[in-house]
Amino acid sequence: MNYLTVENISKSYGELNLFQNISFSIHKDQKIAFVAKNGSGKTTILNILSGKDEADSGQVVFRKGLKISYLTQDPELNSALTIEETIFDSDNAILSVINKYNDALINPDDTDAYQKAFEDMERFDAWDFETQYKQILFKLKLNDLDQKVSLLSGGQKKRLALANALINKPDLLILDEPTNHLDLEMIEWLEAFFAKENITLFMITHDRYFLERVCNEIIELDQGEIFNYKGNYSYYLNKKEARIEQEAVETNKSKQLYKKELDWMRRQPKARTTKSKSRIDDFFDIKERAHKRRKDHIVQLEINMERLGSKILELHHVSKAFDENVMLNKFDYVFQKGERIGIIGKNGTGKSTFLNLITNGLLPDSGKIILGETVKFGYYTQNGITVKPGQKVIEVVREFGDYIPLKKGRQISAQQLLERFLFDRKKQYDFVEKLSGGERKRLYLCTVLIQNPNFLILDEPTNDLDIVTLNVLENFLLDFPGCLLVVTHDRYFMDKIVDHLFIFRGQGVIEDFPGNYSDFRTYEDSPAKKSAEAEVKSEKKQWKKASNSQLSYNEQKELNNIESKLKSLEHNKKEFEAKFLDESLNTEQINELSEKLQVIIDNIEEKELRWLELLEKLEG
């Protein structure tokens, strides 16, 4: 079933021609990744498909009644609403039914409204849907449903917009970098969600494991042409390589034919027959094919790294907390030459705090951080480059000098350096604020590396960079002789460049794991790990029993019984709700049932609150 067809669309901004006469289609159940270099107009194409922008020419033909949700990189949300109000602030019919049912519960005197709301809940199967949307919010760490959007961080807003898109269950879901601002646990959950859901996807993502495991087709915009690959990322890489090799063979054949036809053109008589005119027309087509060149300019990374002494970075009993939230607790570590460490952990466990501590952006509460005299940090932060109004690309680099020193006493001009980072002479005089997100990140990477650091700290370096640039950066880092510390949710990137991991578990617990991310996942899922966890849990249980679990005898007994009571109450609640389906009930009987149901609901809420109180006391 065809959902939409893109027919010969083009888009330009002034003299900048993003793309011209491109066509493709999206069909039901396809999970498509759209791949292109930074600055090629990927986000512009998504905006055109979603109706946020228009093509200069051509058209997009949609299936009648097609429902589309679009997750942008910077979603616009109503800051006055809460998280839950944002979810309900949509045209989703099921959410409207749930909302009306909740209103009916608040006003039990209006029995007709309650009856209709209850029947609609049954008809739309809204009971399960309510559970599902709360699970999605929970998985994306949006637990406080009453929190205002205005108080959310940028990452939380992106996750809320993602939750909204998933909950609305559109026919077509368009995603622009969906894994940005998600931690590794969230990304793996999202992979599993897309694998089991019958949903049609069209997305931009640089996450190559996500591409591999989610997508069943890849559409590439390359050299102004569209190419379709009916497979995942591995299939795409193989077929693209074969395509480029075939193009090279065809170009070589065209060059040989061009020489032959050029010789004929030089010798042809002035009198032209119909046949010769046709051959002349073909000659110009052959000439164009023979002179066709791929513009595969690749970012060139090179630095003149400062010498690194024997003492690099030492942390002795370092602690840091924000109120009750412990980030580091007497952490000790001595960095060695050539170390390549990846940092993983859930959001809020202290990863960025750790980086800020070692770069002197924060001071520890206690302990010592000793930095070697020869250490020169290169710190690539999540914030990216600071954009100054009216500043041009070339001016950013010239702040570090007109000439930049390279290895073996060589130097390079600011203009030449930018060309190595794929900013041609014309692009160098563009305003920084006009660059795409990926181009800004590439420029920022340039400013970090030209300072010739010997200790690189990269905080989410892969966000917004295209796959070609990522491959170059990975190869550069593999040869980088200094120390490397990386925080990233890009599992492919981490697997390729790190030797071991710091795993931030939360509340100051940091584990040193010998291996990359895939090694860590294999260990986490292994029977040995689960057996060890079970043993630890058993020891904790025995310890709690020995210490009377910080609960009195009666409290312990109450905690043991409360779960079974809750199950019984939930069963009673469902039975009473089912009684409302009896069409022979009169108003008095409905009122009586409503009162009894409300008593059960109040009892459940009371038991749940008490259960939480006892659990906090037990664990505290």
N, C-alpha and C positions, 0 to 999 in steps of 0.2 A: 504494500500500500504506500503510494507516494504521499509524503507530507508536504514537501515544498520543492520547488525547482528554481535554481538561480540561472538566469538567462543573460549572458553577455553583459555583466555589470562592470562598470568602470568607476574609478574615484580618483580625483586629484584635489590637491590643496595648493592653489597658485601654480607655480612651476613644478611642484612635486607631484609626480604621477605615481600613485601607490600601486594600482593594478588596472588592467585594461582587458575588457571583453572576456571575463572568466565565467565559467558555467559549471555547475555540479548540481546534484540532487540529494535529498535526504529521505529515506524510507523508514517505515515503521520497524522498530526493534533494532535498528542500527545503532551501534555505539562508536561514533566517529571522533577521531582526534584530528584537528586541523593544525598542520605543521608548516611553518615558514620562518625565515630569518627575522630578527628584530627589525622593525621599521618597514616591513612588507605590507602592513595594513591588516594584520590578523584581527585585532580588536575592532577596527573599523568594519570589517565584514560581519562580525558578531552583532555590532550595533545596527547594521543594515537589516540583518535577519530578524532582529527583535523589534524593529520599527523605531529605534532611537535615532537613526540616521537614514539618509537616502542616498542611493547611487546617483552619479551624474548621468548615467545612461544605462540601458538595460532594465530588467525587472526581476522581481522575486514573486513567483506564483505560489500561493498558499492553498492547501486543501481547505475547503469550506468548514468553518467551525473549529479549526485547529487551535488548541490551547497551548500557549508557550509560556515557560518561565525562564527568566534570564538572570543569571548570577554575574554581576559585574565585579571588577576588581575593587571598586570603591562604591559599595551599595548606598543608596539614599534611603534612610529610614526616618520615620517620624519620631523625633527625640522626646516628644511629650508622652509617648505611649510606654507601657511596660513590655517586657518580653512576651508575656502571654497575650496582651492586647495586640501586639504586632502580628502574632500568629493569626488571631481572629480578624484582623483588619484586612480581609481579602474577600474575593467573591466565591470562595469554596463553599459549595452547598452543604457539605457535611459539617464543616465548622460552624456554619450558620445554625444548623440543627442542634449541635451541642450547646451553642450559646443560648438558644431559646430554652433548652431543657434546664440549663443552669439558672436562667432567670425564673423559670417555673418553680424550681426548688426553693428559691428565695421568697416567692409569693404563693404559698400552699393553699391560700383561700380561693384562688382562681383555679378550680378543679378542671374546668373545660380546657384551659390553656395547658395545664399539666398533662391531661390525658392526651391531647394532641401532640405535645412535645415528646411524651413517652412513646407514642405510636411512631412518630417520625424517627426517633432514635432506633427503634426496631427495624423500620422500613429501610433506612439507610445504612444499617449495620454500624451505627456510630459508636457503639460501646468499644469495639475493638480499635476503631480509628482514634479515639481519645487516648487509649493506652499507647498506641503507636506513636502519636506525635509527641507525647511526653517522653517516650523512650528515645526518640531522635534528639530532643533537647538535652536529655541526660547524657547521651553519648557525646554530644558536642559541648559538654561542660557548661550548659546554660541551665543550672539547677534552680536559681532564684527567679521564679516566674514573675514575681512582683517588682523586679529591678527595672528601673527606668532606662530606656535606650540612651538617654543623655549621659548616663554614668558608665556606659560600656566602653571598653578599649576598642581600638580599630579592629583588632583581631576578633573580639567578641561580636562586633557588628557584622563582620564578614561571615562568622559562623551562624549568626541569627538569620542573615539573609539566605544562607545555604539551607538551614533548617526550613525556612519558609518555602523555598523552592521545592524541597523534597516533599514536604507535607501537602502542598497543593496538588501533587500528582498530575503534572501536565502531560499532554501528549508528547511534547518535545521539550527537553530540558537543555538550555544553552548555558555553558559554564566557561568563565574566563579565569583560568588558574585556580581551580577549586581547592587545591591542596595547600595554597598559601594560608598561613595563620592556623593551620591544623598541626597538632603534634602527631607523632608517629602512631600512637594508639588510635587516634581519630582517623588518620589516613587509611589504616588497615581495616577499620570498621567500615569506612565509606567504600572501599574496594569490595568488601563482602556484601554490602548493601546493594551496590550496582550489579553484582554478579547474580543475586537472587531475584531482583526486581525486574519485571518486564517493562523497561523504560527506554525511551529513545533519547540518545545523548549526542550532542555536537559540542565539542569542547576544545579549548586551548589548554595544554598543560606541558610543563617541562619535565614532569616527574616520569622517568622512563620505566620504572617498575609499575607505576599506575597505568601507563600506556600499555605495557605488556599484558597486564592482568585484567584490564577492564575493556579495552577497545577491540572491536572485531573488524574495523576498517580505518585506514588512515588516508586523508586527503592532504596532499602537499601542494603548496604554491611555490614553484621553483622557476626562477628566471622568467617570471611572468606567465608561466603555463601551469595548468592544473593537472595533477597526476593522482590516480586512484589506486590504492593497494588494499586488496580484500584479505586482510589479515592483521595480526598484532604488530608490535614494534619490531620484534626480531624478523618477522616476515618482510616488513617494510625496509629494514636495513639491507637485507639480502637482495631484494628486488631493485632497490634504488641503485645499489652498486652495479648490478647487472645492466640496469638501464643506462647508467653513465658510461659504462664500458661500450655498450652497443652504440650510443651516441658518438663516441670517439671513433669507432670503426666506420660509421656512416659518414662522419665528417671527413675522415681520411679518404674514403672512396669518392666523396664529392670533390675533394681537392684534386684527385687524379683525373676525374672526369672534366673538371673545370680547365685544367691545363690543355686537355685534348680539344675541348670546345673553343677555348681561347685561340688556339692555333687555327682552328677552322674559321673563326670569326675574322681573323686577320687576313686570311686567304680568300674569303668569300668574294664573288663578283658583285658588282654594283646592282645588276639586275636581280630582283628578288622574286622567287616563285612563292606560291602559297606554302609549300613545304618548308622552304628556307625561313620564311617569316615565323612559322611555328617553332622552328629550331632556335631562332634568335630569342623568342619569348622564353623558351626553356632555358636558354643560356643564363639569363638574368636570375632565374630561380636557382639554378645550380650555383651561381656565383654567391648568392645569399647564403646557401647552405654550406658552401666551402669556407666562407669567412665567419661562420657562426662560432663564437667562443663562449665557454662557460665563465661566468664572473665569480669563480670560487676563491675570492680573496679571503684569507683566514687571519684571524687575530694573531699577532705575533707578540708573545710575552717574553720579556728579557729584563733582568735586573742585575745591578752590580752590588751584590749582597755584601754588607759590612761583615768583617771577621767576627766570629762568635767565640768568646772566651770560655774557659772551663766552668766558671760559675755563671749560671743562666738565670734561673728563677727558683726560689725556695719558699715554701709555705710551711710555717711551724705553728701548730695549734691554732689555726685561724678559725674564728667564729664570727658569724654575722646573723642577726635576726631583725625582723621588723615586727615589733610587738610580740605576738605569740607565734609568729611564723618564722621558724628557724630555717635559715638557708644553708649555713655551714656550721658544723659543730666540731671544733678542735681538729680541723682538717690538716693533714701533713702530706707534703709531696715535694720532691726535688726533681726538677726537670733536667733531662740529659740531652746532649746534642742529637739532632736528627729525629727527635720524638714527633710522632704524628698521632695526635689524640682526637678522637671524636667525642662529642658531648651529647648525650641523649637524656630525656626525662620529660615528664608531663609539664605543661605550661604552669608556671608559678612555683616550680621546685628549686629555683635559684640559679639557673644556667647563666642568664644575662648578668645577674648579681656577681657571680663568680668572675666573669670576664671584666666587669667594671672594677672589681677589687684588685685584680692583678695588673690592670692598666692605670691604677690610682684614681679612677673615677669615683670610687667609694673607699672609705676607710673601714678596716675591720673593727668589730667591737672588742676583740682581744686577739692575741697572737701576733706573729710577725710575718711580713712579706718582704723578702730580700731579693733585690733585682741586681743582676750582674752589670758591671760598668759598660760592657760592650753590647748589651742587648738594645736593639732598636725595633720597637713594635711597628707592625703595619696592621692597623685595626679597621677591618671592614665591618661596619655596623649595619643593623637593620634599617636605620634611619636614612641611609644613602647620602647622596651629595646634597649640600646646602645650596639651594637655588637662589642666586641673587638677581633681583629684577634687572633686566637689560643686559645681563652678562652673556657673552658669547662663548662657545665651546673652546675656542683657541685661548681665550682669556683665562679660563680655568687652569689650563696647563701652564701658561706663562707665569702664573703666581709662584710656580716652583722654579722658574728660570727659563730663559730663551733656549738654553741647551741643557740636555739631560745626560749625565755620565752613564756609560754602559760598561760592559766587561772589557778587560785588556786595554784600558786607557782610551777607548773610543767614546764618542759622544754623538748625540742625535738632536736635531732641532725639535722644537715643540710641534711644528707642522708635521715633520716626519714621524714623530712618535704617535700622533693622532691617526695618521694614515695606517700605522700598524694596528691600531684599534678600530679600524674600518670607518674612520671619519674622513671622507675625501675633502679636498681643499674647499669645495663649496659648502659642505656640511659643517666645516670648522667655523664658519662665520654665521651659523644659525644661532638663535637664542636658545639657551639651555632649557628654558621652560617649554619650548616647542618640541623637545625630543620625546620619543616614546619612552615608556617605562623601562624597557630593555636597554635602550640606548643610554639612558641616564645611568643605569647600573654598570654598563660597560665603561662609561666615562669615569664613574666613581672608582671602579677597579683600577683604571689607569692611574688615577691620583694616588691610590694607596701604594701601588707597585713602584712608581717612579721615585718614591722616597727611599728606595733600596733597603727595605727591612730585612732583618735576619730572624725575626720571630713573627710569623703571620697568625693573626687571629681573625677568623672569618665567621661572622654571625649571620646565618642564613644567606650564604653567597649565591645560591642558585635561583632565588626568586627573580622572575622576569627575564632571566637570561635565556636565549634560544639554545637549542640542543647543540648546534655547531660550536658556539662559544663555550658551552659547558665542557665539551670534549677537549677543546684546546686548554682550558683552565685546568682540567684534570691532569692532562699530560705535563703541563708546566709544574703543577704541584708534586707530581711523582718525581720530578728531577730537582725539586727545591731542596737545597742542602741544609736549610735552617730548621727551626722548630715550627710545628704547625698545630694549631688548636682550632677545631671546627665545630660549630653548632649548626646542625642542619637536619631538616626532616626529609631530605632527599637521600633515600636509602642506597640508590645506585651510586651516587657521588661518594657517600661514606664508605661503601664497600670497596671502592676503587682506591681510595687514598689513605685510609687510616690503619694503624697497626693495633691499637687498643682503644678502649672506651672508658670514659667516666660516666657512670650511670647515676643520675640524680633521682633518688627514690622519694625525696621529700623529707621535711623535718630534719634536715642536716645530714641525712644518710647518703653517702657517695661511695659507690663501689667501683673498683678498677677491674675491668673485664679484659682478658687477653684475647683479642680478636676483633673482627669487624662486625657490622650490624647483622648480617645474615648468620654469622657464627653465634651471635648473641640470641637471635630468634630461635635457632635450632636448639640451643641450650635451654632457653626458657620453656620450650615445648617438650623437652625430653622427659622421659620417666624418672631419670635421676634427679632432675630439678624438682619435679612434683613430689617425689618421695622425700626429698630434703625439706620441702615446704610443709608437708604433712607431719614430718617429725618435729619441726619447729612449732607448728600449731599444737601438736600433742603436748609438747613441753610447756607451752604457754598455758594450756588448759589445766595441766597438772599443777602448775605454779599458782594459777588463780584459785584452784580448789584448796590448795594448801594455805593460801593467804585469805581464804573465805571470800575471794573475788571482790573485796571491798563492799560487799553487800551483806546485809543481815540475813539470818536464816529465812525469815518471812519474805524478804525482798527476792532472795534467790528462788524461793518456791513460786512467788508471783511471776517472776520472769520466765520460769519453765512452763507455766500454765498459760501465759498470755497469748502465745502464738496459736495454740489450739483453739482458744476462745475467739480469736480474730477470724480464724477459718470458719468456725461455726456461725459467727455473726454475718460473714460475707455470704454464706449459704442461705441464711434466713433472709438476707436482703434481696438476693436473686429470686427467692420464692415469692416474696411480697410483690416485687416488681412484675413478676409473671402474672399475678392475680389481676393486675390492671387490664390485661388483655380480654377479660371476660366482658362481653358487650352487654350482658344483662344487668350489670351493676347500676344501682341508682346513685344519686348524688350523696345521700347519707352514707352508703356503704363505701363510696370512693373517699369521702372525708375521713371515715374511720380507718381505712387502709393507709391513707396518707399520713395520718397521725402516728400509726404504729410503725410505718416505714421510717419516719423522721426520728423516732425513738431509737431505732436500730442504727441509723446513720450517726446519730449523736454518740451512741455507745461505742461505735467503731472508732470515731475520731478520738474519743476519750482514752480508749485502750491503746491506740497508736501513740498518742502523746506520752502516756505512761511508759510504754515499751521503750520509746526513745530516751526518756529520762533514766530508766534503769540501765540501758545499754551504755549511755555516756558515763554513768557512775561506775559501771563494770570496767570500762576501758580506761577510765581516768585514774 
